[in-house]
Amino acid sequence: MKQPTALTVHNKSKVLDIEFDDGAAFRIPFELLRVYSPSAEVMGHGPGQEVLQVGKREVGIAAMDPVGNYAVQPTFTDGHNTGLFTWDYLYKLGNEKDALWATYMDRLHASGFEGDTGREPGRSLTGPSTGHVHGPSCGHKH
């Protein structure tokens, strides 16, 4: 199991910075952590039972508690606190962030949300790192 050498919660930018003993370093948006929480509430009790999480773009982390020497348990500002994020799972989230984000956006779109994580249907988000929402007044050329 890879071990973290640094873990920093950035509440202003809403990202978790984590570095591992193999030299890998990741910036994981809180929203991605929240929507891929390894809890039964999010993952269900088996394949195909996942529960789509919407409206999590602004979610923060109120607390981050260690669990033994193998995981952390964040308390998100929406009250969710039942996911145990093992070091291996955090590594996977960081390593597969782009693919996981694309899958999440596809699921939102298929459910009627156009990529804005459930807050305002019909608007799209450029990606988890920018926080820019495209709309009629944004001035962005499509």
Secondary structure, 3 states (H helix, E strand, C coil): CCCEEEEEEECCCCEEEEEECCCCEEEEEHHHHHHCCCCHHHHCCCCCCCCCCCCCCCCCEEEEEEECCCEEEEEECCCCCCCCEEHHHHHHHHHCHHHHHHHHHHHHHHCCCCCCCCCCCCCEECCCCCCCEECCCCCCCC
